[in-house]
């Protein structure tokens, strides 16, 4: 059966969408302090964004399976665009909460939908490599956003620049075709709920749970760890997260070549081993900013393979309801991010700053234990 869409154009659209998710995820980071300086209560905005991301993540799967990808991609991009413009325009705290909710909700859909459509349009031989390149686009969006805000003092300018580029991409999305919806007999309530009975899906989701706990806590608490436990200057500590993103970008750009030589499981183990080395360096040399930057780059590189590799397995094992399977896995993953931040946050409140590196190593070891079991079960599905 001849395809009704261009694989290359759909992939380009997906890369653009996930790059905007990278912008959405980091949108508050550089501007939260300036907002709080003029608007009381701005520090509560991240929690509203988290709710939006969770809802978008859990809802996108059944929708794309039943109705297809195109118009949900357009709608989620438009919501993200409106959220960015709301942050640039509004000074009322209630309108800012509405804007950041739209940004999170649209971003959550973009994250899940772009990964799901790329997993659908490529076969087993190409899927892992293309998901890795897609993941690199997230890093590109996040890095460009960080650099724009680093060099431009007025935060509304980067918001407006991102909005203009996104508007052009939405027009592009409207002009191309996407894979059609799944057959209606596949998308029933019993089939959707029935996915939860597969241990392989739950175990893959648990891997992403600990991966997201790792990413969330390293992103949220590394600066505090380095400042309070390592004695680094705040400016040096902040720059460490940029090196994390650079490392992840580098890791994902070469991931396809590495997988071609080592296959998925060995690749994932090799990458996670690099992350362990990075965490150990971070723990031992937390007071030396040069070694910290090297450590953060290694950590970013090391955890950059997990999402592409695991989503590749899920995409191959659950093709009939791929969007819904991705939705379930990513929702569980986001719960891991919340749980990780909560646990490490409580330890930091008690002054136990050294708990961070222990938690990071523990997350990696648990992932290494779960992955082979999940792969074995997925082959029995």
C-alpha positions as YAML, in Angstrom:
chain: A
units: angstrom
residues:
- id: 1
  name: UNK
  ca: [0.00, 0.00, 0.00]
- id: 2
  name: UNK
  ca: [1.41, 3.35, -1.09]
- id: 3
  name: UNK
  ca: [2.05, 5.91, 1.65]
- id: 4
  name: UNK
  ca: [0.00, 9.10, 1.60]
- id: 5
  name: UNK
  ca: [2.74, 11.13, 3.26]
- id: 6
  name: UNK
  ca: [6.43, 11.99, 2.84]
- id: 7
  name: UNK
  ca: [8.53, 10.29, 5.51]
- id: 8
  name: UNK
  ca: [11.21, 12.99, 5.31]
- id: 9
  name: UNK
  ca: [8.76, 15.87, 5.68]
- id: 10
  name: UNK
  ca: [7.04, 14.21, 8.65]
- id: 11
  name: UNK
  ca: [10.43, 13.64, 10.28]
- id: 12
  name: UNK
  ca: [11.43, 17.29, 9.75]
- id: 13
  name: UNK
  ca: [8.12, 18.40, 11.26]
- id: 14
  name: UNK
  ca: [8.68, 16.12, 14.25]
- id: 15
  name: UNK
  ca: [12.18, 17.49, 14.80]
- id: 16
  name: UNK
  ca: [10.79, 21.03, 14.80]
- id: 17
  name: UNK
  ca: [8.06, 20.05, 17.24]
- id: 18
  name: UNK
  ca: [10.45, 18.43, 19.72]
- id: 19
  name: UNK
  ca: [12.86, 21.37, 19.47]
- id: 20
  name: UNK
  ca: [9.98, 23.56, 20.61]
- id: 21
  name: UNK
  ca: [9.35, 21.18, 23.48]
- id: 22
  name: UNK
  ca: [12.97, 21.81, 24.48]
- id: 23
  name: UNK
  ca: [12.16, 25.52, 24.53]
- id: 24
  name: UNK
  ca: [8.95, 24.89, 26.49]
- id: 25
  name: UNK
  ca: [10.67, 22.75, 29.12]
- id: 26
  name: UNK
  ca: [13.29, 25.41, 29.84]
- id: 27
  name: UNK
  ca: [11.08, 28.43, 29.20]
- id: 28
  name: UNK
  ca: [10.77, 29.40, 32.87]
- id: 29
  name: UNK
  ca: [14.38, 28.76, 33.90]
- id: 30
  name: UNK
  ca: [15.98, 32.00, 32.67]
- id: 31
  name: UNK
  ca: [12.96, 34.24, 33.25]
- id: 32
  name: UNK
  ca: [11.54, 33.07, 36.58]
- id: 33
  name: UNK
  ca: [13.69, 35.36, 38.71]
- id: 34
  name: UNK
  ca: [12.89, 38.50, 36.62]
- id: 35
  name: UNK
  ca: [9.20, 37.60, 36.76]
- id: 36
  name: UNK
  ca: [9.27, 37.14, 40.53]
- id: 37
  name: UNK
  ca: [10.94, 40.54, 40.88]
- id: 38
  name: UNK
  ca: [7.88, 42.27, 39.38]
- id: 39
  name: UNK
  ca: [5.07, 39.76, 40.00]
- id: 40
  name: UNK
  ca: [4.46, 38.25, 43.42]
- id: 41
  name: UNK
  ca: [3.80, 34.51, 43.27]
- id: 42
  name: UNK
  ca: [5.76, 33.77, 40.07]
- id: 43
  name: UNK
  ca: [7.71, 31.01, 41.82]
- id: 44
  name: UNK
  ca: [4.50, 28.93, 41.81]
- id: 45
  name: UNK
  ca: [4.40, 28.84, 37.99]
- id: 46
  name: UNK
  ca: [6.56, 25.67, 37.56]
- id: 47
  name: UNK
  ca: [4.01, 23.56, 39.42]
- id: 48
  name: UNK
  ca: [1.26, 24.73, 37.04]
- id: 49
  name: UNK
  ca: [3.47, 23.85, 34.09]
- id: 50
  name: UNK
  ca: [4.04, 20.34, 35.49]
- id: 51
  name: UNK
  ca: [0.28, 19.75, 35.68]
- id: 52
  name: UNK
  ca: [-0.09, 20.83, 32.05]
- id: 53
  name: UNK
  ca: [2.72, 18.53, 30.88]
- id: 54
  name: UNK
  ca: [1.25, 15.56, 32.75]
- id: 55
  name: UNK
  ca: [-2.22, 16.08, 31.26]
- id: 56
  name: UNK
  ca: [-0.86, 16.57, 27.75]
- id: 57
  name: UNK
  ca: [1.27, 13.46, 28.05]
- id: 58
  name: UNK
  ca: [-1.52, 11.14, 29.17]
- id: 59
  name: UNK
  ca: [-4.08, 12.47, 26.67]
- id: 60
  name: UNK
  ca: [-2.11, 12.56, 23.42]
- id: 61
  name: UNK
  ca: [-1.78, 8.79, 22.89]
- id: 62
  name: UNK
  ca: [-5.43, 7.71, 22.51]
- id: 63
  name: UNK
  ca: [-6.15, 10.88, 20.49]
- id: 64
  name: UNK
  ca: [-3.45, 10.29, 17.85]
- id: 65
  name: UNK
  ca: [-4.32, 6.60, 17.61]
- id: 66
  name: UNK
  ca: [-7.99, 7.43, 16.98]
- id: 67
  name: UNK
  ca: [-7.78, 10.67, 14.96]
- id: 68
  name: UNK
  ca: [-4.24, 10.83, 13.53]
- id: 69
  name: UNK
  ca: [-1.31, 13.17, 14.09]
- id: 70
  name: UNK
  ca: [-1.70, 16.25, 11.92]
- id: 71
  name: UNK
  ca: [-4.27, 18.44, 13.60]
- id: 72
  name: UNK
  ca: [-3.21, 17.53, 17.11]
- id: 73
  name: UNK
  ca: [0.33, 18.62, 16.18]
- id: 74
  name: UNK
  ca: [-1.05, 21.91, 14.85]
- id: 75
  name: UNK
  ca: [-3.24, 22.44, 17.93]
- id: 76
  name: UNK
  ca: [-0.51, 21.58, 20.45]
- id: 77
  name: UNK
  ca: [1.96, 23.87, 18.66]
- id: 78
  name: UNK
  ca: [-0.61, 26.68, 18.70]
- id: 79
  name: UNK
  ca: [-1.16, 26.18, 22.43]
- id: 80
  name: UNK
  ca: [2.59, 26.29, 23.03]
- id: 81
  name: UNK
  ca: [2.84, 29.45, 20.93]
- id: 82
  name: UNK
  ca: [0.04, 31.13, 22.90]
- id: 83
  name: UNK
  ca: [1.75, 30.14, 26.13]
- id: 84
  name: UNK
  ca: [5.02, 31.75, 25.04]
- id: 85
  name: UNK
  ca: [3.23, 34.92, 24.02]
- id: 86
  name: UNK
  ca: [1.36, 34.98, 27.32]
- id: 87
  name: UNK
  ca: [4.67, 34.91, 29.19]
- id: 88
  name: UNK
  ca: [5.91, 37.80, 27.04]
- id: 89
  name: UNK
  ca: [2.77, 39.94, 27.35]
- id: 90
  name: UNK
  ca: [0.95, 39.35, 30.63]
- id: 91
  name: UNK
  ca: [1.87, 40.77, 34.02]
- id: 92
  name: UNK
  ca: [-1.16, 39.41, 35.90]
- id: 93
  name: UNK
  ca: [-0.33, 36.26, 37.89]
- id: 94
  name: UNK
  ca: [-3.59, 34.48, 36.97]
- id: 95
  name: UNK
  ca: [-3.03, 35.05, 33.25]
- id: 96
  name: UNK
  ca: [0.56, 33.88, 33.64]
- id: 97
  name: UNK
  ca: [-0.70, 30.65, 35.26]
- id: 98
  name: UNK
  ca: [-3.05, 30.16, 32.30]
- id: 99
  name: UNK
  ca: [-0.20, 30.82, 29.86]
- id: 100
  name: UNK
  ca: [2.19, 28.43, 31.53]
- id: 101
  name: UNK
  ca: [-0.51, 25.75, 31.71]
- id: 102
  name: UNK
  ca: [-1.07, 26.07, 27.93]
- id: 103
  name: UNK
  ca: [2.69, 25.93, 27.41]
- id: 104
  name: UNK
  ca: [2.98, 22.77, 29.52]
- id: 105
  name: UNK
  ca: [-0.10, 21.10, 28.05]
- id: 106
  name: UNK
  ca: [0.96, 21.82, 24.47]
- id: 107
  name: UNK
  ca: [4.54, 20.82, 25.22]
- id: 108
  name: UNK
  ca: [3.49, 17.53, 26.79]
- id: 109
  name: UNK
  ca: [1.53, 16.66, 23.64]
- id: 110
  name: UNK
  ca: [4.43, 17.72, 21.39]
- id: 111
  name: UNK
  ca: [6.89, 15.53, 23.28]
- id: 112
  name: UNK
  ca: [4.79, 12.40, 23.09]
- id: 113
  name: UNK
  ca: [3.33, 12.90, 19.62]
- id: 114
  name: UNK
  ca: [6.61, 13.64, 17.85]
- id: 115
  name: UNK
  ca: [8.27, 10.55, 19.34]
- id: 116
  name: UNK
  ca: [5.25, 8.41, 18.49]
- id: 117
  name: UNK
  ca: [5.02, 9.50, 14.85]
- id: 118
  name: UNK
  ca: [8.75, 8.98, 14.24]
- id: 119
  name: UNK
  ca: [8.50, 5.51, 15.78]
- id: 120
  name: UNK
  ca: [5.61, 4.76, 13.41]
- id: 121
  name: UNK
  ca: [7.09, 5.97, 10.12]
- id: 122
  name: UNK
  ca: [10.36, 4.02, 10.41]
- id: 123
  name: UNK
  ca: [10.96, 0.27, 10.58]
- id: 124
  name: UNK
  ca: [13.03, -1.61, 13.16]
- id: 125
  name: UNK
  ca: [16.27, -0.96, 11.27]
- id: 126
  name: UNK
  ca: [15.97, 2.83, 11.25]
- id: 127
  name: UNK
  ca: [13.71, 3.63, 14.20]
- id: 128
  name: UNK
  ca: [16.38, 3.80, 16.91]
- id: 129
  name: UNK
  ca: [18.68, 6.06, 14.88]
- id: 130
  name: UNK
  ca: [15.87, 8.43, 13.92]
- id: 131
  name: UNK
  ca: [14.61, 8.64, 17.52]
- id: 132
  name: UNK
  ca: [18.17, 9.53, 18.57]
- id: 133
  name: UNK
  ca: [18.33, 12.36, 16.02]
- id: 134
  name: UNK
  ca: [14.89, 13.48, 17.15]
- id: 135
  name: UNK
  ca: [16.09, 13.54, 20.75]
- id: 136
  name: UNK
  ca: [19.08, 15.64, 19.67]
- id: 137
  name: UNK
  ca: [16.63, 18.23, 18.35]
- id: 138
  name: UNK
  ca: [15.23, 18.59, 21.88]
- id: 139
  name: UNK
  ca: [18.76, 19.42, 23.03]
- id: 140
  name: UNK
  ca: [19.18, 21.92, 20.19]
- id: 141
  name: UNK
  ca: [15.99, 23.73, 21.17]
- id: 142
  name: UNK
  ca: [16.96, 23.78, 24.83]
- id: 143
  name: UNK
  ca: [20.50, 24.97, 24.07]
- id: 144
  name: UNK
  ca: [19.42, 27.75, 21.69]
- id: 145
  name: UNK
  ca: [16.87, 28.95, 24.24]
- id: 146
  name: UNK
  ca: [19.48, 28.99, 27.01]
- id: 147
  name: UNK
  ca: [22.00, 30.89, 24.88]
- id: 148
  name: UNK
  ca: [19.44, 33.45, 23.69]
- id: 149
  name: UNK
  ca: [18.56, 34.26, 27.27]
- id: 150
  name: UNK
  ca: [22.22, 34.32, 28.28]
- id: 151
  name: UNK
  ca: [23.10, 36.99, 25.70]
- id: 152
  name: UNK
  ca: [19.82, 38.96, 25.64]
- id: 153
  name: UNK
  ca: [18.83, 40.66, 28.89]
- id: 154
  name: UNK
  ca: [15.20, 41.42, 27.98]
- id: 155
  name: UNK
  ca: [13.48, 38.01, 28.26]
- id: 156
  name: UNK
  ca: [10.55, 39.07, 26.03]
- id: 157
  name: UNK
  ca: [12.83, 39.17, 22.95]
- id: 158
  name: UNK
  ca: [13.72, 35.43, 23.01]
- id: 159
  name: UNK
  ca: [10.03, 34.65, 23.68]
- id: 160
  name: UNK
  ca: [9.00, 36.65, 20.62]
- id: 161
  name: UNK
  ca: [11.75, 35.14, 18.44]
- id: 162
  name: UNK
  ca: [10.64, 31.62, 19.39]
- id: 163
  name: UNK
  ca: [7.01, 32.57, 18.72]
- id: 164
  name: UNK
  ca: [7.75, 33.82, 15.19]
- id: 165
  name: UNK
  ca: [9.69, 30.67, 14.30]
- id: 166
  name: UNK
  ca: [6.96, 28.47, 15.75]
- id: 167
  name: UNK
  ca: [4.27, 30.30, 13.75]
- id: 168
  name: UNK
  ca: [6.19, 29.52, 10.56]
- id: 169
  name: UNK
  ca: [6.46, 25.86, 11.56]
- id: 170
  name: UNK
  ca: [2.72, 25.64, 12.25]
- id: 171
  name: UNK
  ca: [2.08, 26.86, 8.69]
- id: 172
  name: UNK
  ca: [4.43, 24.10, 7.48]
- id: 173
  name: UNK
  ca: [2.57, 21.47, 9.52]
- id: 174
  name: UNK
  ca: [-0.71, 22.51, 7.89]
- id: 175
  name: UNK
  ca: [0.71, 21.97, 4.40]
- id: 176
  name: UNK
  ca: [2.00, 18.41, 4.72]
- id: 177
  name: UNK
  ca: [0.38, 15.01, 5.20]
- id: 178
  name: UNK
  ca: [0.88, 12.71, 8.18]
- id: 179
  name: UNK
  ca: [0.24, 9.00, 8.83]
- id: 180
  name: UNK
  ca: [-3.48, 8.24, 9.13]
- id: 181
  name: UNK
  ca: [-5.31, 7.20, 12.28]
- id: 182
  name: UNK
  ca: [-5.25, 3.58, 13.42]
- id: 183
  name: UNK
  ca: [-8.18, 1.34, 12.37]
- id: 184
  name: UNK
  ca: [-11.14, 2.17, 14.61]
- id: 185
  name: UNK
  ca: [-11.44, -1.43, 15.83]
- id: 186
  name: UNK
  ca: [-7.95, -1.11, 17.39]
- id: 187
  name: UNK
  ca: [-8.76, 1.99, 19.41]
- id: 188
  name: UNK
  ca: [-11.30, 0.72, 21.92]
- id: 189
  name: UNK
  ca: [-11.40, 1.30, 25.65]
- id: 190
  name: UNK
  ca: [-10.69, -2.37, 26.37]
- id: 191
  name: UNK
  ca: [-7.67, -2.39, 24.03]
- id: 192
  name: UNK
  ca: [-6.29, 0.82, 25.52]
- id: 193
  name: UNK
  ca: [-6.68, -0.40, 29.11]
- id: 194
  name: UNK
  ca: [-5.47, -3.83, 28.00]
- id: 195
  name: UNK
  ca: [-2.00, -2.39, 27.36]
- id: 196
  name: UNK
  ca: [-1.53, -2.20, 31.12]
- id: 197
  name: UNK
  ca: [-1.55, -5.99, 31.35]
- id: 198
  name: UNK
  ca: [1.74, -6.26, 29.46]
- id: 199
  name: UNK
  ca: [4.65, -6.48, 31.94]
- id: 200
  name: UNK
  ca: [7.12, -5.44, 29.24]
- id: 201
  name: UNK
  ca: [5.42, -2.06, 28.76]
- id: 202
  name: UNK
  ca: [5.30, -1.43, 32.51]
- id: 203
  name: UNK
  ca: [8.97, -2.37, 32.91]
- id: 204
  name: UNK
  ca: [10.05, -0.17, 30.00]
- id: 205
  name: UNK
  ca: [8.02, 2.63, 31.58]
- id: 206
  name: UNK
  ca: [9.80, 2.02, 34.89]
- id: 207
  name: UNK
  ca: [13.14, 2.45, 33.14]
- id: 208
  name: UNK
  ca: [11.92, 5.84, 31.90]
- id: 209
  name: UNK
  ca: [10.61, 6.53, 35.45]
- id: 210
  name: UNK
  ca: [14.14, 6.32, 36.83]
- id: 211
  name: UNK
  ca: [15.62, 8.06, 33.79]
- id: 212
  name: UNK
  ca: [13.27, 11.00, 34.33]
- id: 213
  name: UNK
  ca: [14.02, 10.99, 38.05]
- id: 214
  name: UNK
  ca: [17.69, 11.23, 37.11]
- id: 215
  name: UNK
  ca: [17.17, 14.06, 34.62]
- id: 216
  name: UNK
  ca: [14.76, 15.95, 36.86]
- id: 217
  name: UNK
  ca: [16.92, 15.88, 39.98]
- id: 218
  name: UNK
  ca: [20.17, 16.62, 38.14]
- id: 219
  name: UNK
  ca: [18.52, 19.58, 36.43]
- id: 220
  name: UNK
  ca: [16.79, 20.90, 39.54]
- id: 221
  name: UNK
  ca: [19.42, 20.38, 42.23]
- id: 222
  name: UNK
  ca: [22.90, 20.30, 40.66]
- id: 223
  name: UNK
  ca: [23.34, 24.06, 41.01]
- id: 224
  name: UNK
  ca: [22.40, 23.94, 44.70]
- id: 225
  name: UNK
  ca: [24.62, 20.86, 45.18]
- id: 226
  name: UNK
  ca: [27.62, 22.60, 43.67]
- id: 227
  name: UNK
  ca: [27.03, 25.85, 45.53]
- id: 228
  name: UNK
  ca: [26.19, 24.47, 48.97]
- id: 229
  name: UNK
  ca: [28.26, 21.27, 48.97]
- id: 230
  name: UNK
  ca: [31.04, 22.07, 46.52]
- id: 231
  name: UNK
  ca: [31.47, 25.77, 47.26]
- id: 232
  name: UNK
  ca: [31.38, 26.82, 43.60]
- id: 233
  name: UNK
  ca: [30.39, 30.35, 42.59]
- id: 234
  name: UNK
  ca: [26.77, 30.63, 41.41]
- id: 235
  name: UNK
  ca: [27.80, 31.64, 37.87]
- id: 236
  name: UNK
  ca: [30.09, 28.60, 37.55]
- id: 237
  name: UNK
  ca: [27.42, 26.30, 38.95]
- id: 238
  name: UNK
  ca: [24.76, 27.58, 36.53]
- id: 239
  name: UNK
  ca: [26.98, 26.95, 33.51]
- id: 240
  name: UNK
  ca: [27.23, 23.26, 34.47]
- id: 241
  name: UNK
  ca: [23.72, 22.59, 33.12]
- id: 242
  name: UNK
  ca: [24.74, 23.93, 29.71]
- id: 243
  name: UNK
  ca: [27.50, 21.31, 29.61]
- id: 244
  name: UNK
  ca: [24.94, 18.65, 30.54]
- id: 245
  name: UNK
  ca: [22.86, 19.65, 27.48]
- id: 246
  name: UNK
  ca: [25.94, 19.74, 25.22]
- id: 247
  name: UNK
  ca: [26.91, 16.26, 26.39]
- id: 248
  name: UNK
  ca: [23.43, 14.89, 25.75]
- id: 249
  name: UNK
  ca: [23.37, 16.47, 22.29]
- id: 250
  name: UNK
  ca: [26.73, 14.90, 21.41]
- id: 251
  name: UNK
  ca: [25.61, 11.52, 22.73]
- id: 252
  name: UNK
  ca: [22.43, 11.50, 20.69]
- id: 253
  name: UNK
  ca: [24.09, 12.67, 17.49]
- id: 254
  name: UNK
  ca: [26.39, 9.62, 17.41]
- id: 255
  name: UNK
  ca: [23.90, 7.19, 18.96]
- id: 256
  name: UNK
  ca: [22.82, 5.72, 15.64]
- id: 257
  name: UNK
  ca: [26.39, 4.85, 14.68]
- id: 258
  name: UNK
  ca: [27.07, 3.31, 18.07]
- id: 259
  name: UNK
  ca: [23.90, 1.20, 17.95]
- id: 260
  name: UNK
  ca: [24.87, -0.09, 14.51]
- id: 261
  name: UNK
  ca: [28.02, -1.56, 16.05]
- id: 262
  name: UNK
  ca: [26.93, -2.57, 19.56]
- id: 263
  name: UNK
  ca: [23.15, -3.09, 19.21]
- id: 264
  name: UNK
  ca: [20.65, -1.49, 21.56]
- id: 265
  name: UNK
  ca: [21.27, -3.19, 24.93]
- id: 266
  name: UNK
  ca: [25.07, -2.99, 24.82]
- id: 267
  name: UNK
  ca: [24.80, 0.63, 23.65]
- id: 268
  name: UNK
  ca: [22.56, 1.53, 26.56]
- id: 269
  name: UNK
  ca: [24.91, -0.15, 29.06]
- id: 270
  name: UNK
  ca: [27.93, 1.64, 27.57]
- id: 271
  name: UNK
  ca: [26.20, 5.02, 27.74]
- id: 272
  name: UNK
  ca: [25.00, 4.48, 31.31]
- id: 273
  name: UNK
  ca: [28.53, 3.44, 32.33]
- id: 274
  name: UNK
  ca: [29.76, 6.81, 31.03]
- id: 275
  name: UNK
  ca: [27.09, 8.50, 33.14]
- id: 276
  name: UNK
  ca: [28.31, 6.63, 36.25]
- id: 277
  name: UNK
  ca: [31.84, 7.88, 35.59]
- id: 278
  name: UNK
  ca: [30.47, 11.41, 35.31]
- id: 279
  name: UNK
  ca: [28.56, 11.15, 38.60]
- id: 280
  name: UNK
  ca: [31.64, 9.82, 40.40]
- id: 281
  name: UNK
  ca: [33.73, 12.73, 39.05]
- id: 282
  name: UNK
  ca: [31.01, 15.15, 40.13]
- id: 283
  name: UNK
  ca: [31.07, 13.72, 43.64]
- id: 284
  name: UNK
  ca: [34.85, 13.66, 43.99]
- id: 285
  name: UNK
  ca: [35.68, 17.00, 42.35]
- id: 286
  name: UNK
  ca: [32.61, 19.11, 43.09]
- id: 287
  name: UNK
  ca: [34.77, 22.09, 44.08]
- id: 288
  name: UNK
  ca: [36.68, 22.27, 40.76]
- id: 289
  name: UNK
  ca: [34.56, 23.88, 38.05]
- id: 290
  name: UNK
  ca: [36.60, 22.50, 35.12]
- id: 291
  name: UNK
  ca: [36.19, 18.91, 36.31]
- id: 292
  name: UNK
  ca: [32.54, 19.62, 37.10]
- id: 293
  name: UNK
  ca: [31.94, 20.71, 33.50]
- id: 294
  name: UNK
  ca: [33.62, 17.55, 32.19]
- id: 295
  name: UNK
  ca: [31.54, 15.48, 34.63]
- id: 296
  name: UNK
  ca: [28.28, 17.12, 33.58]
- id: 297
  name: UNK
  ca: [29.09, 16.62, 29.90]
- id: 298
  name: UNK
  ca: [29.76, 12.91, 30.60]
- id: 299
  name: UNK
  ca: [26.53, 12.62, 32.58]
- id: 300
  name: UNK
  ca: [24.51, 14.27, 29.79]
- id: 301
  name: UNK
  ca: [26.20, 12.05, 27.20]
- id: 302
  name: UNK
  ca: [25.56, 8.94, 29.28]
- id: 303
  name: UNK
  ca: [21.85, 9.41, 29.87]
- id: 304
  name: UNK
  ca: [21.22, 10.61, 26.31]
- id: 305
  name: UNK
  ca: [20.64, 7.09, 24.99]
- id: 306
  name: UNK
  ca: [17.92, 5.94, 27.38]
- id: 307
  name: UNK
  ca: [14.84, 7.57, 25.87]
- id: 308
  name: UNK
  ca: [15.66, 6.77, 22.21]
- id: 309
  name: UNK
  ca: [16.57, 3.16, 22.97]
- id: 310
  name: UNK
  ca: [13.58, 2.44, 25.21]
- id: 311
  name: UNK
  ca: [11.09, 4.18, 22.93]
- id: 312
  name: UNK
  ca: [12.52, 2.15, 20.05]
- id: 313
  name: UNK
  ca: [11.69, -1.05, 21.93]
- id: 314
  name: UNK
  ca: [8.19, 0.18, 22.82]
- id: 315
  name: UNK
  ca: [7.53, 1.31, 19.25]
- id: 316
  name: UNK
  ca: [8.48, -2.10, 17.89]
- id: 317
  name: UNK
  ca: [6.51, -4.12, 20.43]
- id: 318
  name: UNK
  ca: [3.23, -2.14, 20.45]
- id: 319
  name: UNK
  ca: [2.67, -0.98, 16.88]
- id: 320
  name: UNK
  ca: [-1.13, -1.39, 16.92]
- id: 321
  name: UNK
  ca: [-1.58, 1.23, 19.65]
- id: 322
  name: UNK
  ca: [1.78, 2.93, 19.50]
- id: 323
  name: UNK
  ca: [0.61, 6.39, 20.55]
- id: 324
  name: UNK
  ca: [-1.23, 5.07, 23.59]
- id: 325
  name: UNK
  ca: [1.74, 2.89, 24.61]
- id: 326
  name: UNK
  ca: [4.02, 5.94, 24.39]
- id: 327
  name: UNK
  ca: [1.49, 7.96, 26.37]
- id: 328
  name: UNK
  ca: [1.43, 5.42, 29.22]
- id: 329
  name: UNK
  ca: [5.23, 5.12, 29.31]
- id: 330
  name: UNK
  ca: [5.82, 8.88, 29.28]
- id: 331
  name: UNK
  ca: [3.19, 9.52, 31.95]
- id: 332
  name: UNK
  ca: [4.90, 7.03, 34.26]
- id: 333
  name: UNK
  ca: [8.22, 8.66, 33.38]
- id: 334
  name: UNK
  ca: [6.96, 12.09, 34.42]
- id: 335
  name: UNK
  ca: [5.76, 10.60, 37.70]
- id: 336
  name: UNK
  ca: [9.39, 9.55, 38.23]
- id: 337
  name: UNK
  ca: [10.54, 13.10, 37.67]
- id: 338
  name: UNK
  ca: [8.07, 14.32, 40.27]
- id: 339
  name: UNK
  ca: [9.01, 11.61, 42.78]
- id: 340
  name: UNK
  ca: [12.74, 12.18, 42.31]
- id: 341
  name: UNK
  ca: [12.43, 15.92, 42.79]
- id: 342
  name: UNK
  ca: [10.28, 15.39, 45.89]
- id: 343
  name: UNK
  ca: [12.69, 12.95, 47.56]
- id: 344
  name: UNK
  ca: [15.87, 14.88, 46.79]
- id: 345
  name: UNK
  ca: [14.13, 18.13, 47.76]
- id: 346
  name: UNK
  ca: [13.32, 16.73, 51.20]
- id: 347
  name: UNK
  ca: [16.92, 15.60, 51.66]
- id: 348
  name: UNK
  ca: [18.22, 19.02, 50.63]
- id: 349
  name: UNK
  ca: [15.91, 20.69, 53.15]
- id: 350
  name: UNK
  ca: [17.64, 18.59, 55.81]
- id: 351
  name: UNK
  ca: [21.03, 19.69, 54.50]
- id: 352
  name: UNK
  ca: [21.89, 16.28, 53.03]
- id: 353
  name: UNK
  ca: [23.36, 17.66, 49.79]
- id: 354
  name: UNK
  ca: [25.53, 14.60, 49.22]
- id: 355
  name: UNK
  ca: [22.35, 12.53, 48.71]
- id: 356
  name: UNK
  ca: [22.10, 13.81, 45.12]
- id: 357
  name: UNK
  ca: [25.00, 11.82, 43.67]
- id: 358
  name: UNK
  ca: [23.94, 8.69, 45.57]
- id: 359
  name: UNK
  ca: [20.45, 9.00, 44.09]
- id: 360
  name: UNK
  ca: [21.83, 9.50, 40.59]
- id: 361
  name: UNK
  ca: [23.98, 6.35, 40.76]
- id: 362
  name: UNK
  ca: [21.08, 4.37, 42.24]
- id: 363
  name: UNK
  ca: [18.80, 5.39, 39.35]
- id: 364
  name: UNK
  ca: [21.38, 4.17, 36.82]
- id: 365
  name: UNK
  ca: [21.90, 0.83, 38.57]
- id: 366
  name: UNK
  ca: [18.15, 0.19, 38.77]
- id: 367
  name: UNK
  ca: [17.78, 0.95, 35.05]
- id: 368
  name: UNK
  ca: [20.59, -1.47, 34.23]
- id: 369
  name: UNK
  ca: [18.79, -4.21, 36.18]
- id: 370
  name: UNK
  ca: [15.33, -3.63, 34.67]
- id: 371
  name: UNK
  ca: [16.22, -3.25, 30.98]
- id: 372
  name: UNK
  ca: [17.25, -6.87, 30.15]
- id: 373
  name: UNK
  ca: [14.14, -8.24, 31.87]
- id: 374
  name: UNK
  ca: [11.90, -5.85, 29.93]
- id: 375
  name: UNK
  ca: [13.54, -6.76, 26.62]
- id: 376
  name: UNK
  ca: [13.13, -10.47, 27.28]
- id: 377
  name: UNK
  ca: [9.43, -10.03, 28.11]
- id: 378
  name: UNK
  ca: [8.82, -7.83, 25.06]
- id: 379
  name: UNK
  ca: [9.95, -10.66, 22.79]
- id: 380
  name: UNK
  ca: [7.30, -12.93, 24.36]
- id: 381
  name: UNK
  ca: [4.48, -10.43, 23.78]
...
